[in-house]
Amino acid sequence: MHPVIVVVVLIGACCSFIVSSSVGFGGSLLMVPVLVLAVGAKDGVALAALLLASNNVFKLLAYRATVPWRVATGIAIATVVGAAFGARLLLGVPNVAVVVAVLLMFTMTLAFERSAFEPGQRFAGPWLALVSGATSGFSGTSGPLKGVAIRNLGLDRLHFVGAASLVSFSGDATKVLVFTDGELLGLSEYLLALAVLPLMLLGTGIGRRINRRAGERLFAGMFWTVMVGYSVRLVTTVT
């Protein structure tokens, strides 16, 4: 990998860790496109899952006092089931199908934004998490679906990030197991994850400080900024 690409990947990873720690989700918004461009579609999705799963361990430790284990368990289980299905699907399809899936995920994001979360009002959170996990396993990003599912729990910002950390770790860890079994992740990828651990620690610390200093109104703005970011990512991808 070219040294410039390595630097870009590291910067993108650190920024994704900060976003993920401060808002609870959205790390894949930055991580997936950077890694897909650097190492290819399938390998990029798999490597992103490994790095995000590792980062979620730090997030769970940082927000351990505000993880709503009881209310988030159903969301986490549904995410695991969906992620396992989506990740298995990824192993058997060509790269172009993965790219198309990512673009479709962005289109779904715009549809959810325009419908003012009507699907989220009609379906229970676990069902949204099931679809979120499946699309995340296949395309590398769940778009707004995970945010919608957790948002429906009615949590404050600290408990929201705690729940999102648990759900994200469950889904990403499931994908890592599938991708390792499918030989998309090997020793070199795990060594890279170890090398990036200091950035995970740094990003989690910065993100947690941002979250603690933000009020509920500012946090809501941060949440919606990430949601809109998925739509912007669609536009920049197709153009």
C-alpha positions as CSV (number, residue, x, y, z in Angstrom):
1,M,0.0,0.0,0.0
2,H,1.3,3.4,-0.9
3,P,2.5,5.5,2.1
4,V,0.1,8.3,1.2
5,I,-2.8,5.8,1.2
6,V,-1.7,4.5,4.5
7,V,-1.8,8.0,6.0
8,V,-5.2,8.7,4.5
9,V,-6.5,5.4,5.9
10,L,-5.2,6.2,9.4
11,I,-6.6,9.7,9.4
12,G,-10.0,8.3,8.2
13,A,-9.9,5.6,10.8
14,C,-9.2,8.1,13.7
15,C,-12.0,10.4,12.5
16,S,-14.4,7.5,12.3
17,F,-13.5,6.4,15.8
18,I,-14.3,10.0,17.1
19,V,-17.6,10.2,15.3
20,S,-18.6,6.7,16.5
21,S,-17.7,7.5,20.1
22,S,-19.4,10.9,20.3
23,V,-22.7,10.0,18.4
24,G,-22.8,6.2,19.0
25,F,-22.7,5.2,15.4
26,G,-21.6,6.6,12.0
27,G,-18.1,5.2,12.0
28,S,-18.8,3.2,8.9
29,L,-19.8,6.4,7.2
30,L,-16.1,7.3,7.0
31,M,-14.4,4.0,7.4
32,V,-16.0,1.9,4.6
33,P,-15.4,4.3,1.7
34,V,-11.8,4.9,2.7
35,L,-11.0,1.2,3.0
36,V,-13.0,0.2,-0.1
37,L,-10.9,2.7,-2.1
38,A,-7.7,1.5,-0.5
39,V,-8.0,-2.3,-0.6
40,G,-11.1,-3.1,-2.7
41,A,-14.8,-3.7,-2.0
42,K,-14.9,-7.0,-0.2
43,D,-11.6,-6.6,1.7
44,G,-12.6,-3.0,2.6
45,V,-15.9,-4.1,4.1
46,A,-14.3,-6.9,6.0
47,L,-11.4,-4.8,7.4
48,A,-13.8,-2.0,8.4
49,A,-15.8,-4.6,10.4
50,L,-12.7,-5.7,12.2
51,L,-11.5,-2.2,13.1
52,L,-15.0,-1.0,14.1
53,A,-15.6,-4.1,16.2
54,S,-12.3,-3.5,18.0
55,N,-13.1,0.2,18.5
56,N,-16.5,-0.8,20.0
57,V,-14.7,-2.7,22.8
58,F,-13.1,0.7,23.9
59,K,-16.5,2.4,23.6
60,L,-18.2,-0.3,25.8
61,L,-15.5,0.3,28.4
62,A,-15.8,4.1,28.2
63,Y,-19.6,4.0,28.4
64,R,-19.9,0.9,30.7
65,A,-21.9,2.8,33.3
66,T,-24.5,3.9,30.8
67,V,-25.0,0.7,28.7
68,P,-28.8,-0.1,28.9
69,W,-28.2,-3.9,28.8
70,R,-31.9,-4.9,29.3
71,V,-33.5,-2.6,26.8
72,A,-30.8,-3.0,24.1
73,T,-30.5,-6.8,24.2
74,G,-33.3,-7.4,21.7
75,I,-31.8,-4.9,19.3
76,A,-28.4,-6.5,19.7
77,I,-29.7,-10.1,19.1
78,A,-31.6,-9.0,16.0
79,T,-28.5,-7.2,14.7
80,V,-26.4,-10.4,15.2
81,V,-28.9,-12.5,13.2
82,G,-29.0,-10.0,10.4
83,A,-25.3,-9.4,10.3
84,A,-24.5,-13.1,10.1
85,F,-26.9,-13.5,7.1
86,G,-25.6,-10.4,5.3
87,A,-21.9,-11.3,5.9
88,R,-22.5,-14.8,4.5
89,L,-24.1,-13.3,1.5
90,L,-21.1,-11.1,0.9
91,L,-18.7,-14.1,0.7
92,G,-20.5,-15.5,-2.4
93,V,-21.1,-12.5,-4.6
94,P,-18.8,-10.5,-7.0
95,N,-17.4,-7.1,-6.0
96,V,-19.7,-5.2,-8.3
97,A,-22.7,-6.6,-6.3
98,V,-21.2,-5.2,-3.1
99,V,-20.8,-1.8,-4.7
100,V,-24.4,-1.8,-5.9
101,A,-25.5,-2.8,-2.5
102,V,-23.7,0.1,-0.9
103,L,-25.4,2.5,-3.4
104,L,-28.8,0.9,-2.7
105,M,-28.2,1.4,1.0
106,F,-27.6,5.1,0.4
107,T,-30.9,5.3,-1.6
108,M,-32.7,3.7,1.4
109,T,-31.1,6.4,3.6
110,L,-32.7,9.1,1.5
111,A,-36.0,7.3,1.5
112,F,-36.0,7.1,5.3
113,E,-35.1,10.7,5.6
114,R,-37.9,11.8,3.3
115,S,-40.5,9.6,5.0
116,A,-39.7,11.1,8.4
117,F,-39.0,7.6,9.8
118,E,-42.5,6.3,9.1
119,P,-41.1,2.7,8.8
120,G,-39.6,3.2,12.2
121,Q,-43.0,4.0,13.6
122,R,-44.6,1.0,11.9
123,F,-42.1,-1.7,12.8
124,A,-40.6,-2.5,16.1
125,G,-37.0,-1.7,16.8
126,P,-35.7,-5.3,16.7
127,W,-37.1,-5.7,13.1
128,L,-35.3,-2.5,12.1
129,A,-32.1,-3.9,13.7
130,L,-32.5,-7.2,11.8
131,V,-32.6,-5.3,8.5
132,S,-29.8,-3.1,9.7
133,G,-27.5,-6.0,10.5
134,A,-28.2,-7.7,7.2
135,T,-27.4,-4.6,5.1
136,S,-24.4,-3.9,7.2
137,G,-23.0,-7.4,6.8
138,F,-23.5,-7.2,3.0
139,S,-22.6,-3.6,2.2
140,G,-20.5,-2.6,5.2
141,T,-22.9,0.1,6.5
142,S,-26.4,0.0,8.0
143,G,-27.3,3.6,7.0
144,P,-29.9,5.1,9.3
145,L,-31.6,1.8,10.3
146,K,-29.5,1.2,13.4
147,G,-30.0,4.8,14.5
148,V,-33.7,4.5,14.0
149,A,-33.9,1.2,15.9
150,I,-32.0,2.6,18.9
151,R,-33.6,6.0,18.7
152,N,-37.0,4.4,19.3
153,L,-35.8,3.3,22.7
154,G,-36.1,6.9,23.9
155,L,-32.7,7.1,25.6
156,D,-30.7,10.2,26.6
157,R,-27.4,10.8,24.8
158,L,-25.1,8.8,27.2
159,H,-27.4,5.8,27.3
160,F,-28.0,6.1,23.5
161,V,-24.2,5.8,22.8
162,G,-24.0,3.0,25.3
163,A,-26.8,1.1,23.5
164,A,-25.3,1.9,20.1
165,S,-21.9,0.6,21.3
166,L,-23.4,-2.7,22.4
167,V,-25.4,-3.2,19.2
168,S,-22.6,-2.1,17.0
169,F,-20.1,-4.5,18.7
170,S,-22.6,-7.4,18.4
171,G,-23.0,-6.9,14.7
172,D,-19.4,-6.1,13.8
173,A,-18.1,-9.0,15.9
174,T,-20.5,-11.4,14.1
175,K,-19.2,-10.1,10.7
176,V,-15.6,-10.5,11.8
177,L,-16.2,-14.2,12.7
178,V,-17.8,-14.8,9.3
179,F,-15.2,-12.9,7.3
180,T,-12.4,-14.7,9.2
181,D,-13.9,-18.1,8.4
182,G,-14.3,-17.0,4.8
183,E,-10.6,-15.9,4.6
184,L,-11.3,-12.3,4.0
185,L,-9.5,-11.5,7.3
186,G,-6.1,-13.0,8.1
187,L,-3.1,-12.4,10.2
188,S,-2.0,-9.2,8.4
189,E,-5.5,-7.6,9.0
190,Y,-5.4,-8.5,12.7
191,L,-1.9,-7.1,13.1
192,L,-3.2,-3.9,11.4
193,A,-6.0,-3.7,14.0
194,L,-3.4,-4.1,16.8
195,A,-1.3,-1.3,15.3
196,V,-4.4,1.0,15.2
197,L,-5.3,0.4,18.8
198,P,-3.8,3.7,20.0
199,L,-6.0,5.6,17.5
200,M,-9.0,3.7,18.9
201,L,-8.1,4.8,22.4
202,L,-7.5,8.4,21.3
203,G,-10.7,8.6,19.2
204,T,-12.9,7.0,22.0
205,G,-11.5,9.5,24.5
206,I,-12.1,12.5,22.3
207,G,-15.6,11.3,21.3
208,R,-16.7,10.6,24.9
209,R,-15.5,14.1,26.0
210,I,-17.5,15.6,23.1
211,N,-20.6,13.6,24.1
212,R,-20.4,14.6,27.8
213,R,-20.0,18.2,27.0
214,A,-22.9,18.3,24.5
215,G,-26.4,19.0,25.6
216,E,-29.4,16.9,24.4
217,R,-30.2,19.5,21.7
218,L,-26.6,19.6,20.4
219,F,-26.5,15.8,20.5
220,A,-29.7,15.7,18.4
221,G,-28.0,17.9,15.9
222,M,-25.0,15.6,15.8
223,F,-27.2,12.6,15.4
224,W,-29.0,14.2,12.4
225,T,-25.7,15.4,10.9
226,V,-24.6,11.8,10.8
227,M,-27.9,10.7,9.3
228,V,-27.6,13.4,6.6
229,G,-24.0,12.3,6.0
230,Y,-25.2,9.0,4.7
231,S,-27.3,10.9,2.1
232,V,-24.4,13.2,1.1
233,R,-22.2,10.1,0.8
234,L,-24.6,8.7,-1.8
235,V,-24.5,11.9,-3.8
236,T,-20.6,12.1,-3.8
237,T,-20.4,8.4,-4.7
238,V,-22.6,8.5,-7.7
239,T,-21.0,11.8,-9.0
